[in-house]
Amino acid sequence: MKTIQNWVDGELYTGTPDGTVPVENPATGEIEGELLLASQADLDHTVEVARKAQKEWAKTPLARRTAIMFKMRELVLANQDEIAKAIVAEHGKDYSDAIGEIQRGRETLDFATGINVALKGEYSYDVSTGVDVHAIRQPVGVVAGICPFNFPVMVPMWMHPIAIATGNAFILKPATPTPSASLIIARLYKEAGLPDGIFNVLAGEKEQVTRILEHPGIDAISFVGSTPVAHIIQDKAIQNGKRVQALGGANNHAIVLPDADLDFAAKHLSAAAFGAAGERCMALPVVVAVGGVGEKLARLIKDNATQIKVGYGMDEGVQMGPVISSAAKSRIVNLVDDAEQGGANVVLDGRDLVIEGKEGGHFLGPTIVTKASTDSNLYKQEVFGPVLTIVEADTYEEAIGIVNSSEFGNGAAIFTNDGGMARKFKLEVEAGMVGINVPIPTPVAYYSFGGWKQSLLGDHHIHGPEGVRFYTRAKAITTRWPSESGSYEASMSFVRED
């Protein structure tokens, strides 16, 4: 049984932990490690270290910062096999999906290597006689990232490369089920030349989140997780005078119009619904089939879904792993059970799947449900599992009404060959990220990721240009040089002109 430590001031850190929690392999159900839970004293020490290091890091020339980011990118690429295996062992997703997660996270590192361009300021000269104004952006200070279990590398990478490149220190609180990949990232930052104390990893549960939100030495909070917790994060952070971005849950919808290529749509909808066992905030758990195509579409998606090989993520050919825990599996099964009892039709049933040799794993097979009520919990809640619900609408207008009635607005998609309808949809749909024949419309890192409504609290999306704005503060500077005119009287003219 291994002990999983924290990372503070450039090295593994034991500190004075509050205790431990088990870290489970969800494919086997076996406990593979014990994670040290950092205490209040550990947090206080980490913040002190980070604040001291950040003061010097903020003075580091941009050329040096970008050089470290370039080196970090190379190291992540060179060590992606080690990182991916850590993801598979603790999350359960298959190896190729873990590699894909790392690649998407690395896009933010790519963006951070050009942070010198993103930090260019503004300048206006002669706004009045001899008076110039310019604007710069400076780091906010010490930033904490509170991250979910489902993307233990990608989601933190949507935060820390930009936070660090813009001159901040970063404290990562990883999800307790999936901590080990963050420690590999910490080691690689040190190898890349990042000064000690700028990137720290401090594990903990609910109590640690509260401490972070209340700590006076932390200036900003980035959060990704469920909407109820996002509300708590936002409210508590604001009460304590912190800048906050809080990304909440999702229940993404895709509309399929009758003119769509149904074979194409079915293939991509199957991947979007069942990839990573549905444990994505951009997963696609609901399809709205328009104009009578629902039955055929369900059959085609089922044909694709039955080809998905479910199993241990390191086994050859596996395309989908387990869900994160036995509790998660029970919750998902109960949602399907309740919908079925309410009259829904389970056309593909993965509730009883058992993987030979991995009988203790938390496996579910792809599951497709039709004729579910839009009042059912299966439809309304974020399932976060490999379940696709297909509802039907007679017209596009009815379909867009269904989509927009959701309390969430993370992502939405439409499948059609009609450009006019696609344009209408992208303007009318109430979601922050929109796909046209793309079921998971996660933007590349030089755009920003974020939803609408209950999927995003606060003003700022994550990564990309909005990430730069979140991790920096604007400062406007007005200058005049009396020596230019040679007289004090001239230097006062700007005041009189006002």
SELUM-808192 format. One record per residue (C-alpha): residue number from 1; residue in three letters; x, y, z. Coordinates in Angstrom, 3 decimals. Each point is the difference from the previous one (the first is absolute). Layout:
% residues N
ATOM     n   res         xx         yy         zz
ATOM   NUM   ALA          X          Y          Z
...
//
This chain:
% residues 498
ATOM     n   res         xx         yy         zz
ATOM     1   MET      0.000      0.000      0.000
ATOM     2   LYS      1.599      3.261     -1.109
ATOM     3   THR     -0.328      3.323      1.780
ATOM     4   ILE     -0.876      2.867     -2.331
ATOM     5   GLN      1.513      3.223      1.277
ATOM     6   ASN     -0.511      3.654     -0.861
ATOM     7   TRP      2.420      2.350     -1.790
ATOM     8   VAL      1.114      3.256      1.596
ATOM     9   ASP      2.969      2.288     -0.678
ATOM    10   GLY      1.449     -2.191     -2.732
ATOM    11   GLU     -0.074     -3.380      1.731
ATOM    12   LEU     -2.226     -2.748      1.333
ATOM    13   TYR     -1.531      1.107      3.266
ATOM    14   THR     -1.372     -1.945      2.944
ATOM    15   GLY     -0.725      2.816      2.439
ATOM    16   THR     -2.425     -0.614      2.843
ATOM    17   PRO     -2.913     -1.697     -1.787
ATOM    18   ASP     -3.533     -0.198      1.318
ATOM    19   GLY     -0.088     -3.659     -1.002
ATOM    20   THR     -0.251     -2.033     -3.169
ATOM    21   VAL     -2.592     -1.151     -2.505
ATOM    22   PRO      0.253     -3.132     -2.148
ATOM    23   VAL      0.629      0.334     -3.718
ATOM    24   GLU     -1.765     -2.738     -1.930
ATOM    25   ASN      0.536     -1.539     -3.416
ATOM    26   PRO     -3.581      0.126     -1.339
ATOM    27   ALA      0.683     -2.812     -2.470
ATOM    28   THR      0.819     -2.464      2.773
ATOM    29   GLY     -1.601      1.507      3.094
ATOM    30   GLU      3.339     -0.411      1.780
ATOM    31   ILE      1.647      2.663      2.161
ATOM    32   GLU      3.376      0.892     -1.484
ATOM    33   GLY      1.094      2.906      2.173
ATOM    34   GLU     -0.674      2.238      2.959
ATOM    35   LEU     -0.154      3.735     -0.671
ATOM    36   LEU      1.225      2.397      2.671
ATOM    37   LEU     -2.573      2.682      0.784
ATOM    38   ALA      1.671      3.331      0.624
ATOM    39   SER     -0.822      1.846      3.214
ATOM    40   GLN     -0.659      3.677      0.724
ATOM    41   ALA      3.656      0.314      1.012
ATOM    42   ASP      1.058     -1.525     -3.317
ATOM    43   LEU     -2.158      2.490     -1.896
ATOM    44   ASP      1.381      2.911      2.012
ATOM    45   HIS      3.543     -1.129     -0.758
ATOM    46   THR     -0.737     -0.494     -3.689
ATOM    47   VAL     -1.572      3.446     -0.351
ATOM    48   GLU      2.962      1.591      1.756
ATOM    49   VAL      2.402     -1.786     -2.354
ATOM    50   ALA     -2.075      0.903     -3.051
ATOM    51   ARG     -0.322      3.692      0.896
ATOM    52   LYS      3.728      0.353      0.539
ATOM    53   ALA      0.823     -1.791     -3.247
ATOM    54   GLN     -2.607      1.941     -1.993
ATOM    55   LYS      1.518      3.382      0.845
ATOM    56   GLU      3.200     -1.002     -1.781
ATOM    57   TRP     -1.712     -1.951     -2.766
ATOM    58   ALA     -2.088      3.033     -0.967
ATOM    59   LYS      3.258      1.846     -0.727
ATOM    60   THR      1.299     -2.770     -2.233
ATOM    61   PRO      0.331      1.167     -3.611
ATOM    62   LEU     -2.590     -1.307     -2.437
ATOM    63   ALA      2.733     -1.592     -2.088
ATOM    64   ARG      0.998     -2.148      2.968
ATOM    65   ARG     -3.587     -0.936      0.797
ATOM    66   THR     -0.748     -1.067     -3.566
ATOM    67   ALA      3.242     -2.003     -0.144
ATOM    68   ILE     -1.166     -1.992      3.036
ATOM    69   MET     -3.387     -0.586     -1.624
ATOM    70   PHE      1.673     -1.251     -3.183
ATOM    71   LYS      2.103     -2.393      2.067
ATOM    72   MET     -3.040     -1.125      1.983
ATOM    73   ARG     -1.838     -0.763     -3.244
ATOM    74   GLU      2.910     -2.196     -1.142
ATOM    75   LEU      0.087     -1.830      3.323
ATOM    76   VAL     -3.740     -0.690      0.021
ATOM    77   LEU      0.283     -1.441     -3.494
ATOM    78   ALA      3.018     -2.129      0.960
ATOM    79   ASN     -1.685     -1.314      3.159
ATOM    80   GLN     -3.563     -0.398     -1.226
ATOM    81   ASP      0.132     -3.790      0.320
ATOM    82   GLU      0.718      0.260      3.744
ATOM    83   ILE     -2.692      2.626      0.447
ATOM    84   ALA     -2.571     -1.988     -1.985
ATOM    85   LYS      0.614     -3.157      2.037
ATOM    86   ALA     -0.584      1.960      3.213
ATOM    87   ILE     -3.302      1.255     -1.424
ATOM    88   VAL     -1.093     -3.507     -0.992
ATOM    89   ALA      0.917     -1.436      3.408
ATOM    90   GLU     -2.027      2.532      1.988
ATOM    91   HIS     -2.752      1.177     -2.354
ATOM    92   GLY     -0.532     -3.142     -2.062
ATOM    93   LYS     -0.256      1.562     -3.467
ATOM    94   ASP      1.693     -1.903     -2.788
ATOM    95   TYR      3.610      0.773     -0.911
ATOM    96   SER     -0.743      1.692     -3.331
ATOM    97   ASP     -2.541      2.272      1.680
ATOM    98   ALA      2.569      0.881      2.666
ATOM    99   ILE      2.496      0.903     -2.724
ATOM   100   GLY     -2.681      2.135     -1.646
ATOM   101   GLU     -0.631      1.789      3.303
ATOM   102   ILE      3.689      0.830      0.302
ATOM   103   GLN      0.090      1.310     -3.559
ATOM   104   ARG     -2.962      2.314      0.618
ATOM   105   GLY      1.626      1.239      3.188
ATOM   106   ARG      3.246      0.583     -1.835
ATOM   107   GLU     -1.805      2.409     -2.320
ATOM   108   THR     -0.167      2.430      2.924
ATOM   109   LEU      3.736     -0.404      0.479
ATOM   110   ASP      0.331      0.863     -3.686
ATOM   111   PHE     -2.012      3.155      0.630
ATOM   112   ALA      2.104      0.831      3.065
ATOM   113   THR      3.214     -0.140     -2.032
ATOM   114   GLY     -1.285      3.108     -1.766
ATOM   115   ILE     -1.053      1.801      3.155
ATOM   116   ASN      2.258      2.907     -0.959
ATOM   117   VAL     -2.374      0.724     -2.873
ATOM   118   ALA     -3.115     -0.429      2.168
ATOM   119   LEU      1.379      2.470      2.562
ATOM   120   LYS      0.637      2.824     -2.428
ATOM   121   GLY     -1.484      3.177      1.423
ATOM   122   GLU     -1.555      3.099     -1.545
ATOM   123   TYR      1.417      3.463     -0.594
ATOM   124   SER     -1.524      3.332     -0.957
ATOM   125   TYR      2.194      3.063     -0.422
ATOM   126   ASP     -0.942      3.666      0.204
ATOM   127   VAL     -3.408     -0.609      1.557
ATOM   128   SER      0.590      3.549      1.168
ATOM   129   THR      2.953      2.299     -0.539
ATOM   130   GLY      3.084     -2.025      0.825
ATOM   131   VAL     -2.054     -2.639      1.802
ATOM   132   ASP      0.110     -3.728     -0.829
ATOM   133   VAL     -2.036     -2.879      1.405
ATOM   134   HIS      0.927     -3.657     -0.059
ATOM   135   ALA     -1.467     -3.152      1.528
ATOM   136   ILE      1.731     -3.091      1.305
ATOM   137   ARG     -1.152     -3.247      1.590
ATOM   138   GLN      1.630     -1.352      3.144
ATOM   139   PRO     -0.441     -3.322      1.841
ATOM   140   VAL     -2.603     -0.249      2.740
ATOM   141   GLY      2.361     -1.847      2.378
ATOM   142   VAL     -0.698     -3.488      1.365
ATOM   143   VAL     -2.648     -2.020     -1.831
ATOM   144   ALA     -1.637     -3.257      1.084
ATOM   145   GLY     -1.486     -2.547     -2.384
ATOM   146   ILE     -2.684     -2.395      1.269
ATOM   147   CYS     -0.431     -2.766     -2.549
ATOM   148   PRO     -2.272     -3.010     -0.718
ATOM   149   PHE      0.947     -3.662     -0.303
ATOM   150   ASN     -0.985     -0.528     -3.615
ATOM   151   PHE      2.923      1.811     -1.652
ATOM   152   PRO      2.877     -0.080      2.492
ATOM   153   VAL      2.431      1.516     -2.522
ATOM   154   MET     -2.005      1.967     -2.558
ATOM   155   VAL     -2.178      2.097      2.324
ATOM   156   PRO      2.895      1.098      2.249
ATOM   157   MET      1.946      0.777     -3.169
ATOM   158   TRP     -2.799      2.314     -1.036
ATOM   159   MET      1.029      1.992      3.087
ATOM   160   HIS      3.601     -0.200      1.123
ATOM   161   PRO      1.988      0.653     -3.220
ATOM   162   ILE     -1.734      3.335     -0.537
ATOM   163   ALA     -0.003      0.908      3.693
ATOM   164   ILE      3.719     -0.730      0.270
ATOM   165   ALA      0.999      1.540     -3.334
ATOM   166   THR     -1.746      3.253      0.949
ATOM   167   GLY      2.072      0.193      3.188
ATOM   168   ASN     -2.097     -1.643      2.716
ATOM   169   ALA      0.724     -2.818      2.429
ATOM   170   PHE     -2.401     -2.937     -0.163
ATOM   171   ILE     -1.352     -2.405      2.612
ATOM   172   LEU     -1.819     -3.002     -1.476
ATOM   173   LYS     -2.511     -1.936      2.048
ATOM   174   PRO     -0.534     -3.143     -2.074
ATOM   175   ALA     -3.014     -2.261      0.374
ATOM   176   THR      0.803     -2.598      2.643
ATOM   177   PRO     -0.808     -3.002     -2.255
ATOM   178   THR      2.561      1.086     -2.641
ATOM   179   PRO      2.992      1.778      1.600
ATOM   180   SER      3.094     -1.679     -1.424
ATOM   181   ALA      0.143      1.594     -3.463
ATOM   182   SER      0.266      3.430      1.648
ATOM   183   LEU      3.157     -1.069      1.811
ATOM   184   ILE      1.567     -1.040     -3.300
ATOM   185   ILE     -0.865      3.419     -1.423
ATOM   186   ALA      1.600      1.639      3.048
ATOM   187   ARG      3.203     -1.964     -0.525
ATOM   188   LEU      0.105      0.961     -3.665
ATOM   189   TYR     -0.427      3.693      0.816
ATOM   190   LYS      3.057     -0.243      2.233
ATOM   191   GLU      1.951     -1.716     -2.776
ATOM   192   ALA     -1.090      2.768     -2.356
ATOM   193   GLY      1.625      2.582      2.274
ATOM   194   LEU     -3.051      1.455      1.735
ATOM   195   PRO      1.097      1.558      3.306
ATOM   196   ASP     -0.981     -1.877      3.147
ATOM   197   GLY     -3.241      1.119      1.586
ATOM   198   ILE     -1.707      1.113     -3.197
ATOM   199   PHE     -1.862     -3.281     -0.623
ATOM   200   ASN     -1.273     -1.910      3.032
ATOM   201   VAL     -2.346     -2.971      0.456
ATOM   202   LEU     -1.992     -0.236      3.212
ATOM   203   ALA     -2.626     -2.706      0.401
ATOM   204   GLY     -3.076      0.170      2.150
ATOM   205   GLU     -3.726     -0.482      0.153
ATOM   206   LYS     -2.857      2.378      0.813
ATOM   207   GLU      1.776      1.500      3.006
ATOM   208   GLN      3.003      0.901     -2.111
ATOM   209   VAL     -2.186      1.720     -2.588
ATOM   210   THR     -1.522      2.130      2.763
ATOM   211   ARG      3.457      0.909      1.283
ATOM   212   ILE      1.110      1.039     -3.473
ATOM   213   LEU     -3.078      2.150     -0.471
ATOM   214   GLU      0.572      1.729      3.337
ATOM   215   HIS      3.781      0.347     -0.057
ATOM   216   PRO      1.050      3.665     -0.160
ATOM   217   GLY      3.185     -0.849     -1.873
ATOM   218   ILE     -1.816     -1.393     -3.057
ATOM   219   ASP     -1.107      2.606     -2.519
ATOM   220   ALA     -2.012     -1.936     -2.586
ATOM   221   ILE     -1.800     -3.318     -0.397
ATOM   222   SER     -0.532     -2.090     -3.131
ATOM   223   PHE     -2.548     -2.789      0.371
ATOM   224   VAL     -1.475     -2.708     -2.212
ATOM   225   GLY     -2.641     -2.339      1.401
ATOM   226   SER     -3.707     -0.335      0.648
ATOM   227   THR     -2.349      2.986     -0.031
ATOM   228   PRO     -1.091     -0.237      3.665
ATOM   229   VAL      3.633      0.067      1.094
ATOM   230   ALA      0.781      2.763     -2.518
ATOM   231   HIS     -2.580      2.193      1.731
ATOM   232   ILE      1.656     -0.640      3.370
ATOM   233   ILE      3.430      0.726     -1.472
ATOM   234   GLN     -1.129      3.253     -1.575
ATOM   235   ASP     -1.906      1.272      3.018
ATOM   236   LYS      2.703     -0.871      2.521
ATOM   237   ALA      2.833      1.334     -2.149
ATOM   238   ILE     -1.760      3.314     -0.576
ATOM   239   GLN     -0.780      0.330      3.691
ATOM   240   ASN      3.722     -0.310      0.640
ATOM   241   GLY      0.985      2.538     -2.634
ATOM   242   LYS      1.378     -2.398     -2.567
ATOM   243   ARG     -0.274     -0.010     -3.744
ATOM   244   VAL     -1.821     -3.160     -1.109
ATOM   245   GLN     -0.876     -1.971     -3.096
ATOM   246   ALA     -2.281     -2.965      0.649
ATOM   247   LEU     -0.955     -2.420     -2.750
ATOM   248   GLY     -2.988     -2.149      0.915
ATOM   249   GLY     -1.823     -2.998     -1.386
ATOM   250   ALA     -1.515     -0.796     -3.363
ATOM   251   ASN     -2.688     -1.987     -1.728
ATOM   252   ASN      0.977      0.513     -3.614
ATOM   253   HIS     -2.511     -0.520     -2.831
ATOM   254   ALA      0.338     -0.704     -3.698
ATOM   255   ILE     -2.774      0.559     -2.517
ATOM   256   VAL     -0.119     -2.344     -2.998
ATOM   257   LEU     -2.028      1.340     -2.919
ATOM   258   PRO     -1.578     -2.299     -2.613
ATOM   259   ASP      2.401      1.175     -2.724
ATOM   260   ALA      3.093     -1.008      2.006
ATOM   261   ASP      2.278     -2.837     -1.060
ATOM   262   LEU     -1.311     -2.437      2.605
ATOM   263   ASP      2.857     -2.487     -0.363
ATOM   264   PHE      2.511      2.791      0.590
ATOM   265   ALA     -2.027      1.389      2.889
ATOM   266   ALA     -0.422     -3.393      1.671
ATOM   267   LYS      3.722     -0.717     -0.088
ATOM   268   HIS      0.918      3.308      1.597
ATOM   269   LEU     -2.874      0.046      2.468
ATOM   270   SER      1.019     -3.430      1.261
ATOM   271   ALA      3.561      1.188      0.602
ATOM   272   ALA     -1.232      3.183      1.674
ATOM   273   ALA     -2.403     -1.809      2.322
ATOM   274   PHE      2.161     -2.952      1.021
ATOM   275   GLY      3.595      1.220     -0.257
ATOM   276   ALA      1.734      0.115      3.401
ATOM   277   ALA     -3.054     -1.879      1.328
ATOM   278   GLY     -1.991      3.218     -0.351
ATOM   279   GLU      2.025      1.654      2.760
ATOM   280   ARG      0.578      3.232     -1.884
ATOM   281   CYS     -1.565      3.403      0.579
ATOM   282   MET     -0.191      0.153     -3.799
ATOM   283   ALA     -1.475     -3.486     -0.362
ATOM   284   LEU     -3.233     -0.227     -1.974
ATOM   285   PRO     -2.694     -1.725      2.077
ATOM   286   VAL     -3.070      1.294     -1.900
ATOM   287   VAL     -0.951     -0.119     -3.676
ATOM   288   VAL     -3.105      1.723     -1.336
ATOM   289   ALA     -1.078     -1.831     -3.155
ATOM   290   VAL     -2.185      2.120     -2.270
ATOM   291   GLY     -2.666     -0.958     -2.509
ATOM   292   GLY     -0.302     -3.723      0.653
ATOM   293   VAL      3.664     -1.037     -0.302
ATOM   294   GLY      0.245     -1.129      3.623
ATOM   295   GLU     -0.570     -3.717     -0.480
ATOM   296   LYS      2.471     -0.326     -2.853
ATOM   297   LEU      2.565      2.160      1.786
ATOM   298   ALA     -0.288     -2.105      3.163
ATOM   299   ARG      0.603     -3.142     -2.028
ATOM   300   LEU      3.061      1.472     -1.712
ATOM   301   ILE      1.483      1.290      3.264
ATOM   302   LYS     -0.587     -3.410      1.554
ATOM   303   ASP      1.878     -1.637     -2.881
ATOM   304   ASN      2.980      2.253      0.728
ATOM   305   ALA     -0.226     -0.323      3.777
ATOM   306   THR     -0.013     -3.795     -0.023
ATOM   307   GLN      3.394      0.109     -1.726
ATOM   308   ILE      1.585      1.866      2.927
ATOM   309   LYS      2.355     -2.238      1.958
ATOM   310   VAL     -0.379      0.613      3.734
ATOM   311   GLY      2.706     -1.083      2.415
ATOM   312   TYR      3.219      0.864      1.812
ATOM   313   GLY      1.505      3.075     -1.578
ATOM   314   MET      3.440     -1.504     -0.635
ATOM   315   ASP     -1.306     -3.085     -1.805
ATOM   316   GLU      0.355     -0.050     -3.757
ATOM   317   GLY     -2.969      1.291     -1.934
ATOM   318   VAL     -1.913      1.319      3.015
ATOM   319   GLN     -1.955      3.145     -0.867
ATOM   320   MET     -1.900      0.610      3.217
ATOM   321   GLY      0.859     -0.595      3.639
ATOM   322   PRO     -1.980     -0.063      3.248
ATOM   323   VAL     -1.696      2.874      1.767
ATOM   324   ILE      1.895      1.484      2.918
ATOM   325   SER     -1.610     -1.817      2.954
ATOM   326   SER     -2.624     -2.450      1.157
ATOM   327   ALA     -2.075      2.947      1.251
ATOM   328   ALA      0.099      1.598     -3.450
ATOM   329   LYS     -1.051     -3.273     -1.600
ATOM   330   SER     -2.931     -0.416      2.397
ATOM   331   ARG     -1.178      3.568     -0.612
ATOM   332   ILE      0.070     -0.461     -3.789
ATOM   333   VAL     -1.784     -3.352      0.148
ATOM   334   ASN     -2.682      1.478      2.233
ATOM   335   LEU     -0.622      2.816     -2.481
ATOM   336   VAL     -0.546     -2.528     -2.798
ATOM   337   ASP     -2.147     -2.213      2.230
ATOM   338   ASP     -2.245      2.928      0.948
ATOM   339   ALA     -0.411      1.093     -3.610
ATOM   340   GLU     -0.854     -3.545     -1.063
ATOM   341   GLN     -2.586     -0.298      2.746
ATOM   342   GLY     -1.472      3.254     -1.262
ATOM   343   GLY     -0.559     -1.442     -3.476
ATOM   344   ALA      3.355      0.536     -1.739
ATOM   345   ASN      1.335     -2.629     -2.385
ATOM   346   VAL      3.558     -1.273      0.577
ATOM   347   VAL      1.074     -0.992     -3.513
ATOM   348   LEU      3.590     -0.763      1.002
ATOM   349   ASP      0.604     -1.057      3.596
ATOM   350   GLY      3.441      0.133      1.591
ATOM   351   ARG     -1.072     -0.106      3.626
ATOM   352   ASP      1.034     -3.591      0.674
ATOM   353   LEU      3.332     -0.031     -1.812
ATOM   354   VAL      2.757     -2.008      1.688
ATOM   355   ILE      3.556     -0.129     -1.356
ATOM   356   GLU      1.652     -3.395      0.390
ATOM   357   GLY      3.005      0.243      2.276
ATOM   358   LYS     -1.072      3.437      1.201
ATOM   359   GLU     -3.152     -0.961      1.859
ATOM   360   GLY      0.709      2.591      2.706
ATOM   361   GLY      0.081      2.842     -2.508
ATOM   362   HIS     -2.704      2.619     -0.338
ATOM   363   PHE     -0.963     -0.749     -3.581
ATOM   364   LEU     -3.099      1.016     -1.910
ATOM   365   GLY     -0.597     -0.665     -3.645
ATOM   366   PRO     -1.333      2.579     -2.465
ATOM   367   THR     -3.689      0.545      0.707
ATOM   368   ILE     -2.592      1.579     -2.291
ATOM   369   VAL     -3.406      1.119      1.269
ATOM   370   THR     -2.934      1.182     -2.104
ATOM   371   LYS     -3.456      1.295      0.886
ATOM   372   ALA      1.213      1.437      3.300
ATOM   373   SER     -2.027      2.834      1.439
ATOM   374   THR      1.671      3.399      0.049
ATOM   375   ASP     -1.198      0.140      3.608
ATOM   376   SER      2.083     -3.057      0.921
ATOM   377   ASN      3.188      0.376      2.015
ATOM   378   LEU      1.840     -1.910     -2.703
ATOM   379   TYR     -0.786      2.797     -2.427
ATOM   380   LYS      0.339      2.977      2.321
ATOM   381   GLN      3.116     -0.901      1.984
ATOM   382   GLU      3.611     -0.165     -1.063
ATOM   383   VAL      0.378     -3.785     -0.290
ATOM   384   PHE      3.805     -0.046     -0.296
ATOM   385   GLY     -0.059     -3.555     -1.246
ATOM   386   PRO     -0.285     -1.990     -3.247
ATOM   387   VAL     -3.716      0.618     -0.538
ATOM   388   LEU     -1.596      1.672     -3.027
ATOM   389   THR     -3.606      1.175      0.150
ATOM   390   ILE     -1.785      0.586     -3.305
ATOM   391   VAL     -3.067      2.223      0.052
ATOM   392   GLU     -2.052      0.975     -3.032
ATOM   393   ALA     -1.424      3.217     -1.421
ATOM   394   ASP     -2.208      0.628     -3.016
ATOM   395   THR      1.699      3.233     -1.085
ATOM   396   TYR      3.205      1.959      0.416
ATOM   397   GLU     -1.903      2.604      2.016
ATOM   398   GLU     -1.131     -2.644      2.462
ATOM   399   ALA      3.523     -1.422      0.170
ATOM   400   ILE      1.711      3.318      0.712
ATOM   401   GLY     -2.601      0.631      2.683
ATOM   402   ILE      0.962     -3.277      1.679
ATOM   403   VAL      3.705      0.841     -0.163
ATOM   404   ASN     -0.407      3.525      1.331
ATOM   405   SER     -2.269     -1.079      2.845
ATOM   406   SER      2.933     -1.736      1.691
ATOM   407   GLU      1.431      1.794      3.018
ATOM   408   PHE      3.448     -0.732     -1.393
ATOM   409   GLY      1.638      1.590     -3.012
ATOM   410   ASN      3.471     -1.475     -0.328
ATOM   411   GLY      0.022     -1.484     -3.507
ATOM   412   ALA     -2.553     -0.694     -2.712
ATOM   413   ALA      0.163     -1.417     -3.510
ATOM   414   ILE     -2.062     -0.446     -3.129
ATOM   415   PHE      0.314     -2.565     -2.779
ATOM   416   THR     -1.260      1.292     -3.337
ATOM   417   ASN      1.051      0.613     -3.595
ATOM   418   ASP     -2.006      3.227     -0.148
ATOM   419   GLY      2.276      3.000      0.497
ATOM   420   GLY     -2.898      2.321      0.681
ATOM   421   MET     -1.332     -2.192      2.804
ATOM   422   ALA      3.490     -0.354      1.426
ATOM   423   ARG      0.415      3.774      0.058
ATOM   424   LYS     -3.426      0.409      1.615
ATOM   425   PHE      0.926     -2.532      2.671
ATOM   426   LYS      3.371      1.505      0.877
ATOM   427   LEU     -1.650      3.379      0.598
ATOM   428   GLU     -3.062     -1.283      1.857
ATOM   429   VAL      1.433     -2.704      2.239
ATOM   430   GLU      0.693      0.987      3.611
ATOM   431   ALA      3.420     -1.563      0.480
ATOM   432   GLY      3.542      1.274      0.244
ATOM   433   MET      1.518     -2.536     -2.400
ATOM   434   VAL     -1.768     -1.083     -3.165
ATOM   435   GLY      0.724     -2.789     -2.482
ATOM   436   ILE     -1.197     -0.262     -3.592
ATOM   437   ASN      0.301     -3.709     -0.828
ATOM   438   VAL      2.503     -0.081      2.874
ATOM   439   PRO     -1.485     -1.669      3.092
ATOM   440   ILE      2.661      1.076      2.517
ATOM   441   PRO      0.753      3.630     -0.905
ATOM   442   THR      2.899      0.549      2.403
ATOM   443   PRO      1.931      2.973     -1.402
ATOM   444   VAL      3.743     -0.027     -0.558
ATOM   445   ALA      2.066      1.681      2.692
ATOM   446   TYR      0.437      3.340     -1.763
ATOM   447   TYR     -3.741      0.431      0.340
ATOM   448   SER     -1.652     -0.184      3.423
ATOM   449   PHE     -2.068     -2.797      1.544
ATOM   450   GLY     -3.205      0.748      1.870
ATOM   451   GLY     -3.748     -0.374      0.017
ATOM   452   TRP     -3.099      2.055      0.722
ATOM   453   LYS     -2.651     -0.097      2.710
ATOM   454   GLN      0.755     -2.476      2.804
ATOM   455   SER      3.077     -1.323     -1.798
ATOM   456   LEU      2.104      3.083      0.723
ATOM   457   LEU     -0.059      2.319      2.986
ATOM   458   GLY      2.009      3.200     -0.207
ATOM   459   ASP      1.053      2.015     -3.002
ATOM   460   HIS      3.042     -1.847     -1.271
ATOM   461   HIS      0.248     -3.158     -2.061
ATOM   462   ILE      3.025     -2.217      0.510
ATOM   463   HIS      3.298     -0.085     -1.954
ATOM   464   GLY      0.768      1.989     -3.134
ATOM   465   PRO     -0.352      3.810     -0.060
ATOM   466   GLU     -2.549      0.048      2.818
ATOM   467   GLY      2.374     -2.045      2.138
ATOM   468   VAL      2.653      2.676     -0.448
ATOM   469   ARG     -2.471      2.671      1.090
ATOM   470   PHE     -1.060     -2.028      3.033
ATOM   471   TYR      3.542     -0.602      1.268
ATOM   472   THR      1.082      3.614     -0.477
ATOM   473   ARG     -1.163      3.431      1.129
ATOM   474   ALA     -0.074      3.052     -2.236
ATOM   475   LYS      1.882      3.141      0.883
ATOM   476   ALA     -0.351      3.270     -1.923
ATOM   477   ILE      2.915      2.441      0.236
ATOM   478   THR     -0.152      3.671     -0.987
ATOM   479   THR      3.346      1.744     -0.539
ATOM   480   ARG      1.350      3.454     -0.717
ATOM   481   TRP      3.590      1.219      0.152
ATOM   482   PRO      0.298      3.653      1.049
ATOM   483   SER      3.547      0.031     -1.286
ATOM   484   GLU     -1.423     -0.206     -3.506
ATOM   485   SER     -1.375      3.558      0.249
ATOM   486   GLY      2.490      1.214      2.540
ATOM   487   SER     -2.505      1.702      2.297
ATOM   488   TYR     -2.094     -0.952      2.991
ATOM   489   GLU     -2.836      2.150     -1.320
ATOM   490   ALA     -0.219     -2.166     -3.121
ATOM   491   SER     -0.106     -3.143      2.110
ATOM   492   MET     -3.193      1.227      1.685
ATOM   493   SER     -1.883      0.591     -3.244
ATOM   494   PHE     -1.331     -3.539     -0.112
ATOM   495   VAL     -1.637      0.513      3.397
ATOM   496   ARG     -1.556      3.300     -1.117
ATOM   497   GLU     -1.245     -1.566     -3.258
ATOM   498   ASP     -1.951     -2.507      2.080
//
